[in-house]
Amino acid sequence: MDRFQAMQVFVRIVDANSFTRAADSLSLPRTTVTTIIQNLERLLGVRLLNRTTRRVGLTPDGADYYQHCVRILADVEETEVCFQAASLRLKGRLRIDVSASIGRLILIPALWDFYGKYPDVELVLGLGDGPVDMVQEAVDCVIRSGELEDSSLVARRIGTLQTITCASPTYVARHGMPQTIESLRDHHAVHYFSSRTGRNYAWDFKVDGKHQEVNMQGSVAVNQAGAYLDCGLKGFGLIQVARYMALPHLQSGELIEILPQWKPSTTAISVLYQQSRQLSPKVRAFTDWVAELFAGCPLLSGRDETDPAASACGVFQRQLGMPTGMAIAQPKPRTEPALIQTTPPRWRSAREEAAENS
Protein backbone atom coordinates (compact mmCIF):
# COMPACT_ATOMS: atom_id res chain seq x y z
CA MET A 1 0.00 0.00 0.00
CA ASP A 2 1.24 3.49 -0.89
CA ARG A 3 1.10 5.13 2.54
CA PHE A 4 1.64 8.64 1.20
CA GLN A 5 -1.26 8.24 -1.22
CA ALA A 6 -3.36 6.80 1.60
CA MET A 7 -2.68 9.92 3.68
CA GLN A 8 -3.67 12.15 0.76
CA VAL A 9 -6.88 10.20 0.20
CA PHE A 10 -7.75 10.24 3.91
CA VAL A 11 -7.20 14.01 4.22
CA ARG A 12 -9.19 14.67 1.05
CA ILE A 13 -12.14 12.63 2.38
CA VAL A 14 -12.14 14.61 5.61
CA ASP A 15 -11.85 17.94 3.80
CA ALA A 16 -14.60 17.06 1.34
CA ASN A 17 -16.72 15.28 3.97
CA SER A 18 -17.49 12.70 1.32
CA PHE A 19 -15.93 9.60 -0.22
CA THR A 20 -17.52 10.39 -3.58
CA ARG A 21 -16.35 14.01 -3.73
CA ALA A 22 -12.87 12.97 -2.63
CA ALA A 23 -12.74 10.31 -5.34
CA ASP A 24 -13.87 12.80 -8.00
CA SER A 25 -11.31 15.41 -6.95
CA LEU A 26 -8.53 12.81 -7.02
CA SER A 27 -9.75 11.27 -10.30
CA LEU A 28 -10.01 7.87 -8.63
CA PRO A 29 -12.84 5.35 -8.68
CA ARG A 30 -15.05 5.46 -5.60
CA THR A 31 -14.29 1.82 -4.89
CA THR A 32 -10.55 2.52 -4.96
CA VAL A 33 -10.90 5.28 -2.38
CA THR A 34 -12.96 3.01 -0.14
CA THR A 35 -10.40 0.20 -0.45
CA ILE A 36 -7.51 2.55 0.37
CA ILE A 37 -9.19 3.67 3.60
CA GLN A 38 -10.09 0.13 4.58
CA ASN A 39 -6.48 -0.97 4.05
CA LEU A 40 -5.20 2.05 5.97
CA GLU A 41 -7.47 1.30 8.94
CA ARG A 42 -6.37 -2.33 8.84
CA LEU A 43 -2.71 -1.28 8.80
CA LEU A 44 -3.13 1.14 11.72
CA GLY A 45 -5.40 -1.17 13.66
CA VAL A 46 -7.92 1.61 14.42
CA ARG A 47 -11.11 2.97 12.93
CA LEU A 48 -10.51 6.41 11.42
CA LEU A 49 -13.92 7.36 10.07
CA ASN A 50 -17.55 6.95 11.08
CA ARG A 51 -19.63 6.58 7.93
CA THR A 52 -23.33 7.33 7.70
CA THR A 53 -25.60 7.80 4.70
CA ARG A 54 -25.36 11.60 5.09
CA ARG A 55 -21.89 12.42 6.37
CA VAL A 56 -18.43 11.20 7.21
CA GLY A 57 -17.15 11.91 10.72
CA LEU A 58 -13.78 11.46 12.36
CA THR A 59 -13.28 9.10 15.27
CA PRO A 60 -10.97 10.35 18.08
CA ASP A 61 -8.15 8.28 16.56
CA GLY A 62 -9.06 9.63 13.15
CA ALA A 63 -8.85 13.22 14.40
CA ASP A 64 -5.36 12.62 15.78
CA TYR A 65 -4.24 10.88 12.61
CA TYR A 66 -5.70 13.67 10.47
CA GLN A 67 -3.60 16.30 12.25
CA HIS A 68 -0.45 14.22 11.77
CA CYS A 69 -1.26 13.70 8.08
CA VAL A 70 -1.90 17.40 7.53
CA ARG A 71 1.44 18.28 9.09
CA ILE A 72 3.31 15.66 7.05
CA LEU A 73 1.67 16.67 3.79
CA ALA A 74 2.33 20.36 4.54
CA ASP A 75 5.99 19.57 5.21
CA VAL A 76 6.23 17.73 1.91
CA GLU A 77 4.55 20.61 0.09
CA GLU A 78 6.88 23.12 1.76
CA THR A 79 9.89 21.09 0.71
CA GLU A 80 8.68 20.83 -2.89
CA VAL A 81 8.00 24.55 -3.08
CA CYS A 82 11.54 25.29 -1.91
CA PHE A 83 13.02 23.31 -4.78
CA GLN A 84 10.57 24.06 -7.55
CA ALA A 85 10.60 27.03 -9.86
CA ALA A 86 9.60 30.34 -8.27
CA SER A 87 6.85 30.74 -10.84
CA LEU A 88 5.04 27.64 -9.62
CA ARG A 89 1.54 28.51 -8.45
CA LEU A 90 0.11 27.41 -5.17
CA LYS A 91 -2.93 25.20 -5.65
CA GLY A 92 -5.63 23.66 -3.52
CA ARG A 93 -8.60 24.40 -1.34
CA LEU A 94 -8.60 27.31 1.09
CA ARG A 95 -11.35 26.96 3.67
CA ILE A 96 -11.94 29.99 5.89
CA ASP A 97 -14.46 30.75 8.61
CA VAL A 98 -15.09 34.43 9.34
CA SER A 99 -17.82 36.54 10.93
CA ALA A 100 -20.47 37.50 8.41
CA SER A 101 -19.98 41.26 8.62
CA ILE A 102 -16.21 41.03 8.06
CA GLY A 103 -16.79 38.51 5.28
CA ARG A 104 -19.39 40.60 3.46
CA LEU A 105 -17.95 44.07 4.00
CA ILE A 106 -14.22 43.40 3.91
CA LEU A 107 -13.12 40.05 2.47
CA ILE A 108 -15.56 39.44 -0.38
CA PRO A 109 -15.15 42.91 -1.98
CA ALA A 110 -11.37 42.38 -1.98
CA LEU A 111 -11.34 38.86 -3.42
CA TRP A 112 -10.46 39.99 -6.92
CA ASP A 113 -7.11 41.05 -5.54
CA PHE A 114 -6.65 37.69 -3.85
CA TYR A 115 -7.52 35.73 -6.97
CA GLY A 116 -5.26 37.97 -9.03
CA LYS A 117 -2.36 36.74 -6.91
CA TYR A 118 -3.55 33.18 -6.28
CA PRO A 119 -5.85 32.19 -9.17
CA ASP A 120 -5.59 28.43 -8.66
CA VAL A 121 -6.90 28.41 -5.10
CA GLU A 122 -10.39 27.04 -4.55
CA LEU A 123 -11.88 29.31 -1.88
CA VAL A 124 -14.51 27.98 0.55
CA LEU A 125 -15.74 30.86 2.72
CA GLY A 126 -17.90 30.12 5.76
CA LEU A 127 -19.69 33.08 7.32
CA GLY A 128 -20.49 32.63 10.99
CA ASP A 129 -19.39 33.37 14.51
CA GLY A 130 -19.96 30.15 16.37
CA PRO A 131 -17.30 27.73 17.61
CA VAL A 132 -15.52 25.88 14.82
CA ASP A 133 -14.09 22.38 15.10
CA MET A 134 -11.22 22.78 12.68
CA VAL A 135 -10.59 19.06 12.35
CA GLN A 136 -14.16 17.80 12.08
CA GLU A 137 -15.19 20.65 9.77
CA ALA A 138 -11.92 20.64 7.82
CA VAL A 139 -11.48 24.41 8.14
CA ASP A 140 -8.10 25.91 7.35
CA CYS A 141 -8.24 29.17 9.30
CA VAL A 142 -10.58 31.42 11.20
CA ILE A 143 -10.70 35.20 11.57
CA ARG A 144 -12.01 36.35 14.96
CA SER A 145 -11.63 39.13 17.50
CA GLY A 146 -10.64 38.64 21.13
CA GLU A 147 -7.91 36.99 23.14
CA LEU A 148 -6.72 33.50 22.27
CA GLU A 149 -7.39 30.98 25.03
CA ASP A 150 -6.68 27.73 23.20
CA SER A 151 -2.89 27.32 23.46
CA SER A 152 -2.93 24.74 20.68
CA LEU A 153 -3.68 27.47 18.13
CA VAL A 154 -1.42 29.97 16.44
CA ALA A 155 -2.72 33.55 16.27
CA ARG A 156 -1.50 36.33 14.02
CA ARG A 157 -2.89 39.76 14.75
CA ILE A 158 -4.09 41.48 11.59
CA GLY A 159 -6.14 44.43 12.80
CA THR A 160 -8.01 46.27 15.53
CA LEU A 161 -11.76 46.25 16.03
CA GLN A 162 -13.03 49.71 16.99
CA THR A 163 -16.47 49.96 18.58
CA ILE A 164 -18.69 53.00 18.86
CA THR A 165 -21.69 53.78 21.09
CA CYS A 166 -24.64 55.04 19.04
CA ALA A 167 -28.30 55.96 19.11
CA SER A 168 -30.81 56.97 16.47
CA PRO A 169 -32.16 60.54 16.37
CA THR A 170 -35.57 59.06 17.18
CA TYR A 171 -34.27 57.54 20.41
CA VAL A 172 -32.48 60.75 21.41
CA ALA A 173 -35.63 62.79 20.74
CA ARG A 174 -37.64 60.51 23.05
CA HIS A 175 -35.16 59.85 25.84
CA GLY A 176 -32.56 62.60 25.63
CA MET A 177 -28.80 62.46 25.13
CA PRO A 178 -26.76 60.66 27.80
CA GLN A 179 -24.15 63.01 29.26
CA THR A 180 -22.25 60.68 31.59
CA ILE A 181 -21.67 56.97 31.98
CA GLU A 182 -23.70 57.09 35.20
CA SER A 183 -26.67 58.54 33.28
CA LEU A 184 -26.82 55.36 31.20
CA ARG A 185 -28.79 53.82 34.07
CA ASP A 186 -31.75 55.92 32.91
CA HIS A 187 -31.50 54.73 29.31
CA HIS A 188 -32.35 51.59 27.36
CA ALA A 189 -30.00 49.47 25.29
CA VAL A 190 -30.53 46.87 22.65
CA HIS A 191 -29.06 43.80 24.32
CA TYR A 192 -26.75 41.39 22.57
CA PHE A 193 -26.89 37.90 24.03
CA SER A 194 -24.51 34.99 23.77
CA SER A 195 -25.56 32.20 21.44
CA ARG A 196 -23.80 29.77 23.77
CA THR A 197 -25.10 30.86 27.18
CA GLY A 198 -28.17 32.94 26.35
CA ARG A 199 -26.95 35.69 28.70
CA ASN A 200 -26.78 39.38 27.79
CA TYR A 201 -23.34 40.92 27.63
CA ALA A 202 -22.43 43.94 29.74
CA TRP A 203 -21.37 47.12 28.01
CA ASP A 204 -17.76 48.19 28.13
CA PHE A 205 -16.05 51.62 28.22
CA LYS A 206 -12.51 52.78 28.73
CA VAL A 207 -12.42 55.41 31.47
CA ASP A 208 -9.12 56.94 32.60
CA GLY A 209 -7.27 54.07 30.96
CA LYS A 210 -9.31 51.40 32.76
CA HIS A 211 -12.10 49.13 31.58
CA GLN A 212 -15.51 49.84 33.05
CA GLU A 213 -18.52 47.60 32.51
CA VAL A 214 -22.07 48.97 32.60
CA ASN A 215 -25.21 46.89 32.98
CA MET A 216 -27.95 48.36 30.82
CA GLN A 217 -31.69 47.88 30.95
CA GLY A 218 -33.56 47.07 27.77
CA SER A 219 -36.56 45.33 26.27
CA VAL A 220 -35.04 43.90 23.08
CA ALA A 221 -32.23 41.33 22.79
CA VAL A 222 -30.73 39.76 19.65
CA ASN A 223 -27.72 37.60 18.83
CA GLN A 224 -26.99 38.71 15.28
CA ALA A 225 -25.14 41.88 14.31
CA GLY A 226 -27.31 42.87 11.38
CA ALA A 227 -30.43 42.67 13.53
CA TYR A 228 -28.59 44.44 16.35
CA LEU A 229 -27.75 47.37 14.08
CA ASP A 230 -31.29 47.43 12.68
CA CYS A 231 -32.76 47.67 16.18
CA GLY A 232 -30.53 50.61 16.92
CA LEU A 233 -31.53 52.34 13.69
CA LYS A 234 -35.20 51.84 14.57
CA GLY A 235 -34.75 53.54 17.92
CA PHE A 236 -35.20 50.54 20.24
CA GLY A 237 -32.21 51.59 22.31
CA LEU A 238 -28.54 52.48 22.45
CA ILE A 239 -26.11 50.13 20.72
CA GLN A 240 -22.37 49.46 20.71
CA VAL A 241 -21.34 48.38 17.21
CA ALA A 242 -18.21 48.17 15.07
CA ARG A 243 -17.26 51.56 13.67
CA TYR A 244 -16.87 50.22 10.15
CA MET A 245 -20.48 48.98 10.27
CA ALA A 246 -21.85 52.21 11.77
CA LEU A 247 -19.90 54.62 9.56
CA PRO A 248 -22.38 55.07 6.68
CA HIS A 249 -25.21 55.61 9.18
CA LEU A 250 -23.15 58.16 11.10
CA GLN A 251 -22.44 60.00 7.86
CA SER A 252 -26.11 59.99 6.83
CA GLY A 253 -27.34 61.10 10.26
CA GLU A 254 -29.25 57.88 10.90
CA LEU A 255 -27.05 57.30 13.95
CA ILE A 256 -25.49 59.71 16.45
CA GLU A 257 -22.38 58.92 18.45
CA ILE A 258 -23.05 58.79 22.19
CA LEU A 259 -20.46 59.67 24.87
CA PRO A 260 -17.62 60.15 22.36
CA GLN A 261 -15.26 61.09 25.19
CA TRP A 262 -15.52 57.55 26.59
CA LYS A 263 -14.79 55.00 23.89
CA PRO A 264 -15.49 51.29 24.17
CA SER A 265 -12.30 49.25 24.41
CA THR A 266 -10.65 48.16 21.18
CA THR A 267 -10.11 44.48 20.43
CA ALA A 268 -7.51 42.65 18.38
CA ILE A 269 -8.60 40.89 15.19
CA SER A 270 -6.55 37.78 14.46
CA VAL A 271 -6.16 34.94 12.01
CA LEU A 272 -5.99 31.66 13.89
CA TYR A 273 -4.85 28.28 12.64
CA GLN A 274 -3.59 25.00 13.98
CA GLN A 275 0.06 24.64 14.80
CA SER A 276 0.25 21.77 12.34
CA ARG A 277 -0.50 24.25 9.53
CA GLN A 278 2.06 26.80 10.65
CA LEU A 279 4.58 26.06 7.89
CA SER A 280 2.14 25.60 5.04
CA PRO A 281 2.87 27.96 2.13
CA LYS A 282 -0.87 28.36 1.64
CA VAL A 283 -1.39 29.39 5.24
CA ARG A 284 1.43 31.89 5.03
CA ALA A 285 0.22 33.31 1.71
CA PHE A 286 -3.31 33.89 2.94
CA THR A 287 -2.31 35.42 6.27
CA ASP A 288 0.11 37.77 4.51
CA TRP A 289 -2.62 38.85 2.10
CA VAL A 290 -5.31 39.44 4.70
CA ALA A 291 -2.87 41.24 7.03
CA GLU A 292 -1.99 43.62 4.18
CA LEU A 293 -5.69 44.13 3.43
CA PHE A 294 -6.49 45.12 7.02
CA ALA A 295 -3.36 47.26 7.42
CA GLY A 296 -4.37 49.31 4.39
CA CYS A 297 -7.53 50.62 6.02
CA PRO A 298 -7.56 52.99 9.02
CA LEU A 299 -10.92 51.60 10.19
CA LEU A 300 -9.32 48.19 10.69
CA SER A 301 -5.89 49.18 11.96
CA GLY A 302 -6.60 51.29 15.04
CA ARG A 303 -7.25 54.62 13.31
CA ASP A 304 -10.46 56.26 12.04
CA GLU A 305 -11.91 57.90 8.96
CA THR A 306 -10.13 61.20 9.70
CA ASP A 307 -6.81 59.57 8.83
CA PRO A 308 -5.51 60.82 5.43
CA ALA A 309 -5.12 57.19 4.33
CA ALA A 310 -8.89 56.73 4.55
CA SER A 311 -9.41 58.28 1.13
CA ALA A 312 -7.63 55.30 -0.41
CA CYS A 313 -9.20 52.67 1.84
CA GLY A 314 -11.51 50.32 -0.01
CA VAL A 315 -13.59 49.49 3.06
CA PHE A 316 -14.09 53.18 3.86
CA GLN A 317 -15.03 53.98 0.26
CA ARG A 318 -17.49 51.10 -0.04
CA GLN A 319 -19.18 52.02 3.22
CA LEU A 320 -19.82 55.54 1.94
CA GLY A 321 -20.78 54.41 -1.56
CA MET A 322 -17.64 55.96 -3.07
CA PRO A 323 -15.79 54.61 -6.14
CA THR A 324 -13.34 51.94 -5.11
CA GLY A 325 -10.98 52.09 -8.05
CA MET A 326 -8.12 53.23 -5.85
CA ALA A 327 -8.65 50.56 -3.24
CA ILE A 328 -9.23 47.18 -4.86
CA ALA A 329 -6.93 45.96 -7.59
CA GLN A 330 -8.55 44.14 -10.48
CA PRO A 331 -7.36 40.62 -11.31
CA LYS A 332 -3.70 40.57 -12.26
CA PRO A 333 -2.14 38.15 -14.71
CA ARG A 334 -2.29 34.74 -13.12
CA THR A 335 0.85 34.15 -11.15
CA GLU A 336 0.41 32.24 -7.88
CA PRO A 337 -2.15 31.07 -5.20
CA ALA A 338 -2.46 30.11 -1.45
CA LEU A 339 -4.34 28.23 1.31
CA ILE A 340 -5.00 28.22 5.19
CA GLN A 341 -6.96 26.73 8.27
CA THR A 342 -9.33 27.84 11.23
CA THR A 343 -10.49 28.04 14.90
CA PRO A 344 -12.16 30.49 17.23
CA PRO A 345 -10.70 32.40 20.17
CA ARG A 346 -12.35 33.24 23.45
CA TRP A 347 -15.96 34.28 23.06
CA ARG A 348 -16.42 37.98 22.99
CA SER A 349 -18.21 40.73 24.79
CA ALA A 350 -21.47 42.03 23.43
CA ARG A 351 -19.91 44.78 21.41
CA GLU A 352 -17.26 42.46 19.93
CA GLU A 353 -19.68 39.69 19.00
CA ALA A 354 -22.24 42.16 17.65
CA ALA A 355 -19.56 43.92 15.66
CA GLU A 356 -18.65 40.73 13.88
CA ASN A 357 -21.95 38.95 13.25
CA SER A 358 -24.44 39.87 10.61
N, C-alpha and C positions, 0 to 999 in steps of 0.2 A: 504494500500500500504506500502511495506517495503521501507522506505525512504533511508536507508543506501544502500540497493541493487540498488535503483534508481540512487543514486549518482554514484555508481560503474559502472552501465550501461552507464550513461551519459558520464562519464570521458572516458570510454573505446571507445565509439563511436567517441568522439573528437580525441582521440589518434590514432585510426585506420582510421579516416576519412571515415568511412563506417559503416552502420548498419549491413550489412551482415558479415563483418570481425569481428565486435564486438560480434555479436551473436555466431559466430563459436568459438572465443577465450573464451567465457564464457560458451560454451556448452548449449546455449539456442536457442529455435526456433526464427527465424527472426520475426515472428509475435509477440512473447512475448516481444522482445526488443522494437518493435515499440509501443506496448500497454503501456509498462512501461514509455516510454518517453512522450506519449500522456497524460497519467495520471499525470505525473510529471508537465508538462506544465499547465495542468488544475488546479492542486493543487496550483502552484505558481502564476497563472494568467498572465503568460508572455510566449512569444514564445522564446524558447532557441536555436533552430536550423533552419537554412534555408536549405531545401532539394532541390537538383536538381538531374537530372539523372546521373550526373557525379561526384558530390562531395557533402559533407556536410559541411556547414559553420556555424559559431557561430554568433548569433545576439549580439548586445551590451549587452543585459541582460544575454545572454548565456555566454559571455566571463567573465562577473563578477561572475556569478554563478559557472562557471568552476574553477576559481581561489579559491573560497571558498571551493568547493568540494575537490580540490587537497589538500588544507591545512588540511581539516578535515580528509581525508583518510590518509594523511601522519602522522597526529597526532595519529590516531588509530594504524597505522603500527608501529610507534615508541613505543607506549605503549605495543603492543604485543611483540615486539622484546625484550623489557626490562624484560618481565616476562617469555619468552620462553627459552628453553635450548640454551646454548651458541653455540651449534653445528648447530643450525638451519641456513639454507642457505637463503640468500637474493634471491628473485626471481622477475621477471618482466622485462619490456621493458626499456632499456636505450637508449634514443634518443639524439644524440649529433650533433652539427653543428660545423665544424672546417674548417679552410682554407685548401685548397687542398694540399699544400706543407707540412704543418705540419701533416696532416692526412696520406699522403703517406709515408713520410720519417721518421716520428716519431711514430705516434700512431699505425698504422697498423702493422709494424714490431714487436711491443711490445705486441700485443694482446694475444699471447699465455700466457704471464705472467698474464694478466688480467683474462683470462678465467680459468687459473689454480687456481686463488683465488676465482673467482665468476662464476662458470660454468653454473649456472642456469639463468644467465642474457641474455636476448635477445637484442643484440646490433644493433641499427639502426644508421649508421654513415653517416651524410650528409656532403659533401665536397663542400664548397663554401665560399664566403666572402661578400655576400650581406646582407642587413638588414634581420633579422629574427623576425617574429611575433611569439613569443613563445607560445601564447595561440592558435592562429588560426592554426599554424603548429604543435602544440603539441610537441614541442622540450623541452627536459629536461635541457640541458645546452649548452653553447657555449664557445669556446675557441677563444679569439681574443687578439690582441695587442692594446695598446693605453689607454688613460684615460677614465674612466667611467663617462658619463654625465647623464645617466638615474638614478636618485636617487632611483627608485623603484627596482633596481637590486642589488644583492649582488655580490661582486667581491673578488676573492681570487687570489692573485698573485702567479704564479707557475714558472715563469722564466723570462729571459731577452732576448730580441731580439737584437742581434748584427748585424749591417749592415756594409758593406765594399764597398768602391768605387773601381771599376775595369775597365779594358779595355783589349781587345784582343791584342796580339802581332801585328796582322795585322793593327789595328787602330793606335797603337803607331808608327809603321813603317811609316805610311802615314802622321800622324799629329803631331808626337813628344810626349814627355812625359810632362804632366803638372807639373810645379815646385811650383806654388803657387795657392792659391784659386783665386786670381785676374786673373791668366792666363787662368782660365776656360772659360772666356769670348771668347777666341779664339778657343774653342773646341766645339764639338757636343756631345749631350747626346741622348740616347734613352729615350723618354718621357714616363712617366706612367700617364695615365689620369684616372680621377674618373669615375666610372661607373654611379654615381648618377648625377654629374654635367657636365661631359664631359670636364672639365678643367684639364690641366696638373698641376702636383704638382711641387713645387719648391724643389730644393735640399737642404739638411740640413747638416751642419758641426758643430762640437763643437770646438770653437777657444777661447783659454784663459778662459775656463770654461763657455763660453757663446754660445748660439745657433746663428748660422749665416746661413741665407737662401741665395741661389744663384740661379738666373734664368738662365737656360741654353738654348742655341739654339739647334735645332735638326730638322731632317726631317722625323723621324719615331716615332710614338706613339702607345702604346698598353695598354691594361687594364688587362693583365693576366700574372702572374709571369713566367710561363714556356716560353711563347713567349718573355717576357722581357729579360730573361736570354739568350735565343737563339739569339736574336738580338745583344746582347753584344758579344756573342761568334763569331758571323759572322762579327764583326767589324763595325756595324752601328753607334756606338757611345759609350761613357762612360755610365756605369750603376752603380746604388747603389742597392745592393741586399743582402739578408740575408747571413751571413757568412756560416751557415751550408749548404746552397744551393751552394755557390761558392766554398767551400773547395776542392772538388775533381778536379775542373778545375784549381784552384790555384796550387794544387799539380802536376798536369799534365803539367802545363805551358800554358794551353789554355787561362787563364786569368792572368793578372798582377795587383797587388794592386797599386792604384793610391793615391798619397798624404797620405801615411800611418801615417804621423805625425799629420794629422787632421782627426779624426775619425767622421763619422756620429753619431748622438746622439743615445743612446740605448733606448729601449722602453720596458715597462713591458708587459709580457704575462700573461693573467688572465683567469680563469674560471669564467663565470658569470651565475647566475641563479636567478630565482624569489625569493623574500623574502618568499613566501608561501612554497617554497621547502627547506628552510634553515635547517629544522630539520629532513628531510627525511634521513633514514639510507643509502639509495641508493645514494643520493646526496653526503653524507659525504664519503662513501666508494670510489666513483669514484674520487672525488677531492683529497682524500688522495693518491690514486694510481697514478694519473697523476702528482701530485706535486712531488712525490718520483721519478717518471720517469724523469722529467725535472731536478730535483736537482742532479741526478746521472750523468749528462753530462755537462762538462764545456762549450760546445758550446751553451747551453740553460740556463746557470745559471750565466752569466756575466763574464766567463773566456774564454780562447781560447784553441786551440789544443796543445799549449806548456805546459799546465797544466799536471802534472804527472797522474792525474785521467783520462786523455783522452784515455789512452791505454785500459781502461776497459769500455769505454763509447760505448754503442751499436750504437748510432747515428754516432759517429765519425768513428767507424769501418766500418759500412755499407757504409758511404760516400766514403771511400777509398777502398772499396772492400775487407776488411779484414774479417777474421773469426769472427763471433759474439758469439761464445760459452760462452765467459766470460760475455757478456752483457745481453743477453735475456734468462731468465729462461724458460725451457720447461714446459709444463703443469704439475702442481702438482696434487696430489690426490685431488679429488673434495672435497672442504670444504665449501666455502661460495661465494656469489655474491652481486652485487650492482647496483644502478641506479641514474640518474641525469637530469637536465633541462637547457635551453639556452636563449641567447640574445646578441646582439652586443653592443660594446662600441661606443665611438666617431669614426668617420671615419678618417682614417689614412693619413699620408703623403705619398708621392710617394714611398719612400723607404720601409715604413712599409707595405703598401698595396701590393707592388710588392714582398716583402719578403714572404708574406703569401700565395698569390694566385698561383696556377699553374694548 
